[in-house]
Amino acid sequence: MTMRVKEVADLVGISVRTLHHYDEIGLLTPEETTEAGYRLYSDENLSTLQQILFFKELGFPLKKIQEMITSSSFNREEALILQRKMLLEKRNRLDQMISTIEKTIQHTRGEIEMSNKEKFEGFDFSYNPYEKEARERWGDQAVDTSNAKIESMSKKEQNDLANQMNIVYKNLAALRHTNPGSSNAQAAIEEWFQLLNQFGNYSLEAFKGLGQMYVDDERFTKNIDQFGEGLANFMCDAMEIYADQHKE
């Protein structure tokens, strides 16, 4: 039994556009595409989609998911066991954070005393999936340079940098319905390139790759699209055009 893309989207709770994107990047190819252009998904496709969504929930980028599920050594049962373990760990950490919130509410009401250490139970910033992926794409030196520059900044400088980034995002969001190759869009994306290089060392190729990550990794897409729906796609296109136009 096969299902059309709209039926799969409704069943799973994701957009048709997402399924089209998965097909375009080779992550989830439907069992069949009819002469009329309809994508038809098999039960095997749905099992693969389940794997993709489990890994996405655990914070894996699409490129890494594709590498894993297409590997000759990939075993679905082993993956499910690993995913269960990771989700249990995630649940335990979330339970701890919920407990911290509940205690903080009581503390705010004056019902209990709470130590400074207790206020931060459940938080864990020891692992940064974005940093790991950046290291894999562009090497340790670029990431270490970025981290060192940011860490050397004062709190005021870090806040100023965050404000500058928000301004650029808002400017780009206002242009997101225009041609990404237009002079206004390219001027705005150049500001983004220059700003990134204030605390990093992004080549044109790395800049282009970063833009692609904005659409490949839905964590980035979600964060960027807070400034305006479709901004991540617009920035990806504009960054690619900028990189290609400025190559020597």
N, C-alpha and C positions, 0 to 999 in steps of 0.2 A: 504494500500500500504506500502510495506517495502522497505528499502534501504540497500545495502551492506555497509560495513565499509568504503571502498574506496570512495563510492559515498557520504557518510556523510562527510568524511574528506574533499573532494573537495568542497562540498556545503558550509561547515562552514569555511574552511580555516585553519584547524588544521591538525596535523599529524595522520596517522593511529596508530602510536605508542602511541600517547596520548589517543586515544579511547580504545586501548587495555589495557592501564594502568588503565583507569577509570573502565573498566570491572573487571580487576584483583582485585582492591581494593573495589569493590562493590559500587562504586559511580554511575555508569551508566551501568546497565546490559541490553544488547540487548533483544528485545522481543523474539527472537528465535535464536538458533544456529543449523544449519543444520547438518546432519550426516557427511557431507564433511568438517565441521568445519567453515562454513561461518557464520559470525555474521549478523543478519538481524535486522534493527532498524525500529520501528514503529513511527507514528506521535507523540504518547505520549512520546516516547524516545527523540524525537527531542525537544519537549517542555521542558522536563527535562534538556536536554543539554543546551538549551537557558538559563534556570535558573542558571545552573552551571557557564556558561561563564559570565553572568551578575555579579554574586557574585565574580568571579575571577577578573574581571575588577575593582571591588571595593576593592580588596586586601584581600579577605577572603581566608584562607588556605583551602585546599581540605577536611581535616578532619572536619573542622567546617561547610563547605558547606554540607557535607554528613549528619552531625547531624541535620542540619536545614531542609533539603528537605525530610528527612525520618521521621521527627517528626510527631506524630499524629495530632498536632495542626497546621502543616504547611498549609498555604493557598496561592495558587499561585497568586491570584489577589492582596492580601495584600502585598506579596513579591514584585510584580511588582511596586506597588505604592511606597513602601519603596525604591526600587532600583532607581526609577525615581527621588525621592527626593535626594538621595545620589549622583546620577550622576549630577543633577543640581548644587548641592553644589560643586562638584568636578569641573564642568565646570566653575562656577563663580570664583573659586580659580585659575584655569588655565588662565582664561581671565585676571585676575588681574596680574598674573605673566608675561603674554605676554605683557601687558601694561607696566610693570616694565622694561622688556627687551627693548621695543621700546624707552622708555624714556632714558634708559641707553645708547643706541646707539646714541641718540641725544646729550646726555651729553658728551659722548666720542668725538663726533665731534665738541664740543664746541658750539652747537646750543642752549642749555638750561642749567640752573643750576639745580642741583639735591641734595637734602639733604641726609644725611646718612640714615635717617629713610625711605625715599622714595626708596632707593636702595634695600630694603628688603621687600617691600610690596608684599604680596601674599605667602610668605614662612610661613609654619606652621609646626613646629616640636613638637607640644605639644602632639601628639598622635603617638605612635610607635607600629604598629601592630605586629612586631616581638617580642617586649618586652611583649606585652599582651599574645601572644601565649606561650612564654617561661614561664611566670608566671603560666599559666594554666597547663602546662606540668610538671614543676619542682618546683613550689612554689615560694613565694616571696623572701625567704632568698637567694637562689642562684642568682637571678637576682639583688637583692639589693647589694649583695657582689660584683658582677661583676661591677655594676655601680659605687659603692664607690671606687673600686680600680682604675678604669679608670679615674674617676673625680679627684682622688688624684695625678694622674700623671701630670708631666709638659708637655707642648706642644712637647718638644723634645722626651720625653719618649713615648708619644702617637704616634708620627711619627715613632719612632724606632719600636714600636709594629706593626704598620701598615706595615712597610717594612718587618718585620719578617714573618708576615702572608702572604704577597705576595710571599716571597721566598718559603715558604712551599707549597703554592698553585702551584707555577711553578714547584717545584720538583715533586709533585704528578701528575701534568699534563703530565710530561715527562714519567711517569710510567703507565698512564691510560690505555694503551693497553696491559699491562701485567696482570698476575694473582694477584688479590688483596690480596691473602693469601701468596704471595711470601715473602721471607725475606726482600727484598728491599722495597716492598710496605708496609709491616708491620713496618719497621723501620721508613719510612717516615710518616706513619699515627700516630706512637707513638710521633713523633715530634709535630704533630698537637694536640694530646691529652695533651701533656705537655705544649704547648703554650697556649691553651685554659684555662688551670688551673693556668696560671700566673695571670689572671685577673678574673677568675671565680672559681666555685667549682663544677666541673662536675664529677659525679660518672660514673662508667662504663656503667650503665644502661642509664643515661642521655646522655652520649656520643653516645651510640647506637641509642637512640631516636632522637638525633640531626641529625645523619647521615640519618635516615629515612625521616626526614623533608626536607633534601636536595633534595629528589626526589618527595616527596608528595606535596611540595609547590613550584610551578613553579617560584615564585619570587627568591627563593634561587637557583633553578636550573639555571635560566638565569644568575644570578650574578656569580655563580661558573663556569659555562661553558664558561665564557669569557676567562678563562685561557686555555680552550681546550674542545671541544665538547665531552660530555660523562664523564667529570670529576666528576660531581655530583653523577652519578650512581656508578662510581668507588669508590669514597670516602665512599658512603653509604655502599657498600659491604665490603670495607676494615675496616671501623669502626665497623661494626657488627662482623667481624671475630676477630678483636682486643679485643673487649669487651668480647666476648664469651671465648676467649683463656685465658684471664687474670682474669676471675672470680675465686674466691677461692673455 
